[in-house]
Amino acid sequence: MEHHPAAVWLTEAASAAEKQGAGILLRVVLIVMVVGSVLTAWFLLRGYKQKDD
């Protein structure tokens, strides 16, 4: 079997998540959701900017 560093990291992260619970994962998900919402709002609202020509 070949050595895959990403697979090892993933299994270690999964075992650490079992020990710690969902605290860190929940924080990461919430941060990604907030940043994604801000970027989406900026992208949608930038089209409503008034142009003074």
DOLOBA-296931 format. One record per residue (C-alpha): x, y, z; residue number from 1. Coordinates in steps of 0.02 Angstrom, whole numbers, plus 32768, in hexadecimal, padded with zeros to 4 digits. Layout:
+------+------+------+-----+
|    x |    y |    z | pos |
+------+------+------+-----+
|    X |    Y |    Z | NUM |
...
+------+------+------+-----+
This chain:
+------+------+------+-----+
|    x |    y |    z | pos |
+------+------+------+-----+
| 8000 | 8000 | 8000 |   1 |
| 8042 | 80AC | 7FD2 |   2 |
| 805C | 8134 | 8052 |   3 |
| 7FE4 | 81C7 | 803B |   4 |
| 8008 | 8259 | 80B2 |   5 |
| 7F5C | 82A4 | 8093 |   6 |
| 7F06 | 8202 | 80C4 |   7 |
| 7F6E | 81F7 | 8164 |   8 |
| 7F43 | 82AB | 8190 |   9 |
| 7E8B | 828A | 8170 |  10 |
| 7E86 | 81F0 | 81DF |  11 |
| 7EE3 | 824D | 8269 |  12 |
| 7E69 | 82DE | 825C |  13 |
| 7DD6 | 8266 | 8264 |  14 |
| 7E1A | 8210 | 82FF |  15 |
| 7E3E | 82B8 | 8352 |  16 |
| 7D8C | 82F1 | 832A |  17 |
| 7D48 | 8258 | 8383 |  18 |
| 7DAB | 8287 | 841F |  19 |
| 7D83 | 8341 | 841D |  20 |
| 7CD2 | 8343 | 83DC |  21 |
| 7C90 | 83BC | 835A |  22 |
| 7CD5 | 845C | 83A7 |  23 |
| 7D5E | 8485 | 832B |  24 |
| 7CFD | 8443 | 8297 |  25 |
| 7C67 | 84AC | 82C8 |  26 |
| 7CD3 | 8548 | 82D6 |  27 |
| 7D1F | 852A | 822A |  28 |
| 7C74 | 850D | 81DC |  29 |
| 7C2E | 85AC | 822B |  30 |
| 7CC3 | 8615 | 81F3 |  31 |
| 7CB5 | 85D3 | 8142 |  32 |
| 7BFA | 85F7 | 8141 |  33 |
| 7C12 | 86AA | 817E |  34 |
| 7C9E | 86CF | 8103 |  35 |
| 7C39 | 8680 | 8076 |  36 |
| 7BA0 | 86E7 | 80A4 |  37 |
| 7C04 | 8789 | 80A6 |  38 |
| 7C53 | 8763 | 7FFD |  39 |
| 7BAB | 8733 | 7FB2 |  40 |
| 7B59 | 87D2 | 7FF4 |  41 |
| 7BE9 | 883C | 7FB0 |  42 |
| 7BDE | 87E7 | 7F06 |  43 |
| 7B22 | 87FE | 7EF9 |  44 |
| 7B1A | 88AE | 7F3F |  45 |
| 7BA8 | 88F6 | 7ED8 |  46 |
| 7B35 | 88F3 | 7E41 |  47 |
| 7ABF | 896F | 7E96 |  48 |
| 7B44 | 89F6 | 7EA6 |  49 |
| 7B08 | 8A9D | 7E5C |  50 |
| 7B73 | 8ADF | 7DD0 |  51 |
| 7B7B | 8B9D | 7DBE |  52 |
| 7B9F | 8BB2 | 7D05 |  53 |
+------+------+------+-----+
